Structure formats: C-alpha cells, structure tokens
Amino acid sequence: MTEAIGSRLRGYEDLPMPFGWFAVAMSDEIVPLEVKSLSYFGTEVVVWRGESGELHAVDPYCPHLGAHLGGGDVVGEDLRCQFHHWRFNGEGGVTDIPYAKMIPPKLKRSCLATWPIEESLGVVYVWYHPRKAAPKWALASAPIIAAEHWVKAQEHEWIIKTHVQEITENGQDYAHFRAVHGTQGPPASEFQLDGWSRRNTVEMQMVTPRGPMSGKIDALAVGPGQSFTRFTDVTDVYMMQETTPIDSGTTHLRWQFYHAPDMSDGKLRVTAARIRDLVKQVNQDIPIWERKRYNHAPMLVDGDGPVLAYRKQYARFYQFDDPEPAIAAA
C-alpha cells in the first residue's frame, strides 16, 4: 500500500498542511557558509548562513535554468548556484552573473521566492503558507528561559507517520491520559482560545514512587507549530515543542527540556526521571498515532476533553485566504 493510499484510508485526505511558523532545524545544524536543503511541507526549502551568521531561506530551484540550489555554496552573504554561478541574496535578488555585462533590474529586485526565517532559543523556524502569504503573527518564544536563566537539560526528536494535527490534538484528549499513561482519575482543566493561540491548564493526580501526587500542566500553543509547556509536580520542567509537517502523513516532532537554575543533585535526578516519563508517554502515543484513523465526526462523551473546540480553532490554519483570526478569547 502506498503512503498516499494509506493516508486516504486513514481520513487525512481532507486535511491539508496548515500554515504557520514551523521548526526546520536546530541552530547548530546550520553553520556559517553552509547550505542545507530541508524536506518539509511536501516540498523543499534551501537554507544557508552567510559569513555574518544571518540565516536565509529560498525555494529550491534556480530561476535561470532550474539547477537545485541545495548543491550551491555561500559567497559572503549570498548563495551561489553551482550550475552557472548566479548569486542570490536573502531577498531572492540576483547580485552577480559572472558572464553577463549587466543584471536586468527585475532580477536584481527579486526573482527567487523566499521564506521568512527566524531563530529563537536554538531552533530555526520558517513561515510556511501554500500561497506565500506573509506571516500573520510573530514567532513565539519563551522569555522565562532567558529571564530566569533556565538550563537546557535534554533534546528529543521523532519522525512520526501521522498528520501534524493529530499530535497537538492528543493533548486535548483528556480521557487517554488515564487509559494510556496511567494517570489517576479524570483531570481538572481550563481551555482558552485567543485568535491564533490556545492555552490549556490541566491538573491531575500522578503515580510516583512516594505515592499519589497532584501535578499541573500549563501549556501555551501559538499556531500549529509551537507550544510551550510547564510541568509542575515532583519537579519544575519547561518544555518547548515543535511539530512540523514533512508531508500530509508524516510529522517531525521536536522537544527541548529546560529546568530552573541551581538545582541540587537530588532535584536534578528527579528532573531527569520526570523527563524520562514524558518521553515514555510520547513513545506510548506514537504506535496509536501511526495506526489510528482521523474521524471527522467523532463520537464524543462527557470527559473526552475540548476536542471539538480545538478542531474549530485549528481549522483556521487551513483557511488560506482568511487574513485575520475570527475566534476571540474564551
């Protein structure tokens, strides 16, 4: 069975790839004067750092005679095509054609489609929109990490055979916490929508070596590709999550964990154990995600969580001609 047929049979045929800011690399994976061709969104994006360290991103094919720009190199701040040595700046304009007497003005302005690109806290993001619309909101960040000097503890990543929407929808499925992850009792929760953002606060009982303990999860998602979650229970852990569609049936999931500074050795061991448990939970979810079907009209009951409210907001990221969010804060 081909991947495309498999995606249709699993209900993803009506789910396009959403627009938004999405992680495409860790910052240290793209060094100055290096070119990377990255496969996301059912296409490719070519990324490079100039000698100053500034990042740029463009479509993969040279507008001259179609060479793949991922095979080029960097000269100063410019990307040079390997085929005829045309050079492009980060705005997609031609800066040099070595054998031409002049560069036509329209080529100088911009002839190569670019991608908005930014980096924050060691993660590189691009703005994806299938119609090349400009960003509709600013890239989100986690000011607490810098302001309070939180320490990066671990990084994890997975390639998962499911649509990108499934992974963040999982957090709204409160009933599975007990069935799959063994939490005690149904969680108490708050759910708020505000334009492009979503906030979840969940309180639940956890099983620990010292007995049951109350825990709190406070999550802020901005767009479909970024979320920031603080786990307050046996320790205090902050997690950045990035979900990026590779294609309609495959998602790249990245996690970065931080802890507060100046923790004792004992507290660090507890923190490491808490992170292991969170990683264990996503590894429990993955086999379900990779085999489940997307039900467009699920049979929900009391206690299932705000799945439909989540889907209503997420549908905004598929409305490619709609300029502004229509959902006010709840």
N, C-alpha and C positions, 0 to 999 in steps of 0.2 A: 504493500500500500504506500503510495507516495505521501510525502508530508502535506502537500496541498489537499489531497483527498482526505487525509486524516483530520486536518483542521476543519474541513467542511462537515465531516461526520460528527465532530465534537462541538458544533454550534458556533464556530468563530467566523463564519463567512460574512456575518453582518457586523462584525467588529473591526473597523479599520484601525490603523495605528493612530493614537491620539497625538495632538500637538502639545508642545511644552519644552521645558528645559530638561535635558537628559544627560546623564554621565556617559562619556565615551572612553575615558582613560583616567588613570591616576596621574597626577602631575609629574611624578618622577619617571613615568614611562615615556615621556616625550622630552628629550634633552635638546638643548640649543643646537641648531644647524642640522636637525634630523627631521625627516619626512616620514609620516605614518599614514597608511591607508587603512581606514577603520570601516568595518562592515556592520552597519546598523540601519534600521528603518527600511529594510528591503532594498537598500542601495549602498553606496559607499560615500565616505567623506574623507578628503585628504587634509591632514593637519600637519603643521610644521611650526617650529620655533625659529624666529630669527636670532641673530647673534646677540641681540639685546635681551632675549628671553621671552619676547612677546609672542603670543600664540595667534595663529591664523588658520582658517578653515575654508576650503573651497570644494566645489563639485569635482568629480574625479577625472574628467576628460578635457584635454586641451581643446579650446575652440578653434584652433588653427587647423590641424589635420587629425585630431582625435586621439593622440597618444595619452596613455594613462599617466596622470601626474604623480601618482604614487611612486613611480620609478625615477622621479626627478631628484634634484638636490637643492640646497639652500645657498644662496649667494647674498651675504649681508642679511637683509630682511626679506629678500624676495625668494620666491620659488621658481626654479629654472626647469623647464621641460627638457627631458632627455632627448627628444626627437630632433628639434631644430633650435634649441636653446633660447626660445622665447622666455622672458622673465615676467612674473606677475607679482604685484604687491598684494597686501592683505585685503584691499578693496576690490580685487579682481581686475585691476587695470594693468595693461602691458607697460613695463618700464624699459624694456630693451628687446630689440630684434637685431642680432649681430650683423646680419647681411642686408638689412634694409636701410635706405637713406633717411627715412622718416617713419614715424609711427602715426597712423591715422588717428585723429582726435577721438573718434568713438572708441578705439581700442584703449587709448590712454585713460578714458573715464572709467569704463568697466565693461569687460566682455566675458568675464568668467563669474558664474554665480558663486556667491559667498555664503557662509553660515555664521550667524552670531556665535561667538565663542567666548567663554569666561572660565575662570578657575577660582575655587574657593576651598580653603582648608584641605588642600592637597588633591582635589578632584577637578577634572576638566569636564566642562559641560558645553554642549551645543544646543542651540534652539532649533527644534525641528518643526516645520509646518509644511504639509504637502504642497501648498501653493506659495511657499516662500514669503508668507506674511511676516511682518516684523513682530518681535516679542510683544506679548500682551501683558506681561507682568515681569518684574525684576527677578533675577536669580535670587533664591532664598539662601540664607546662611544661618549659622548658629553662633550668635555673639557671645553666649555664655562660655564657649570653649576658649576663645581668646581673652575675654574679660577676666575670667577666673583661672586661667592657665591650666585648663583641664589637660590631661595626658592621654595621648593615643595609646591604647592597650593592644588592640588586635584589628586586623582586616580580614574579611572573608568575602568570597565571591562564588557564584554558581551560574551555570548556564542551564536554564530550565525550559523544558518543552511545554510551554503554555503561553497563552496570550497575556500581555503585560497587565491587563485589568484584573486578572484573577488573583495576582499576588497581593495587591493592596485591598481588594475586596475581602480577602481572607481575614483581615483584621476586623471587619465588621460582622463576621460570622461568630458571634459570641458563643453559640452552643457548642462549637467544635473544640473550644478551649478545654472543656472537661473530657469530652469523648476522645480526643486525640492526644492532648498534652497532660491530662490528669490533674487539672486544677480542681479545687474544691468548691462545688456549688456554682450557681449562676453569678456572673459578675454584675456589680452595680456600675452604671455607666452614664456618661453625658456625651452627647454628639452635637456638634455645631458646624454649620456651613456658613461660609462668608466669601461669596464670589468664587475666586479660584482656589480658596483654601478650605481645609477641613481640619477640625480638632476633635480628638477622641480622648476622653478621660475614663479609664476603667479601673475599678477597684475589685480585687478578688482575693480569695484565700489560696495560699500556696502550701504545698507539702515541702518541708525542709527537714534536715537531719535532727533539728531541735523541736520538731513538731509543726503544726499549722501556723502560718504567719500571714498577716494581711499585706498585700502588695498593691502598688499603684502604678499604672502605666499612663503617661501623659504624652500624646502624640500629636504633632502638627504636620500635616501634609500640605505642600504648596504645589499645585499642578499634579500631573500624574507621575512625575519622575522623581520627586524629592520628598522625603519625610524625615522628621527629627523626633526621636522618642526618648523619654527619660523614664527609667525603671527605678522606682524607689521601694526597696523591700529589705532583703538581707544586706544590701549594699546600695550604692548610688551609681548607676551606669547610664551613660548617654550614648545613643546610637544614631548615626546618620545612615539612611538607607537611600539607595538609588536603584530604580527599576528602569531599564532601557530596552525597548523592543529591538531585537535583531531582525525579526520578520514577524509576520502575523501569528506565528505559532511558537516563537522562541523568544525568551527574555533573559537578559543579563541582569542578575541581582548582585548588588554590592552592599556590604555593611562595613562601617568603621565604628569601633567602640572606643569610648573615652571614659576615664574615671577622674574624680576630683584629685587635686594635688595633695602631696604629703600624707598619703595613706600609710598606715602601719603594714608590716609584712603580713600579719594575720588578715587584715582587711583586704590586702591585695590578693591573697589566696581565695578569700570568699568571693571577691570580684571575678577572678578567673573562673571559679566554679559557676557563678551566675551566667557569665558569658557562654560557657560550655553548654549550659542548659538552654539558652536561647538558640544556639547553633543546633543543638539536638532537636529543638522544636521545628525549625525550618526543615531539617532533614526528615522529620516525620511528615511534614506537609508535602514535600516535593513528590513522593510517589502518588499522592492523591491528586495533586495539580496535574501531573503528567498523564493521568488516565481519565480524569473527570470530564464530563460534558458541561458546556455552558448552557444553562436553562434560562431562556429569555423570559419565561413566566414561571418563576419558581413557586412551589407550594410552601409558603412560609407560615409559621405559627408564632404565638407569643413566646418570646425568649430567644428568637433567632438573631436578633440584633438589627441595626438600621441598614440592612442590605439595600432596600429599595431607595431610601434617601441617598445612600452612597451612589447608586447607579444613576439617579436623577442628576446629581452633580457631575458625575464622570461623563455623562452624555454630552456635557458642554465641550469637552475636549475633542469631540467628533464633529462639532458644528463649525466647519472650516470657514464659513462666510460671516459668522457672527462676531462683531467687533468687541462686545462687552459682556461680562457675566450678568446673568439675569437672576441669580439666587442671592438674596440678601442674608444677612446673619440671622441664624435661627435663635 
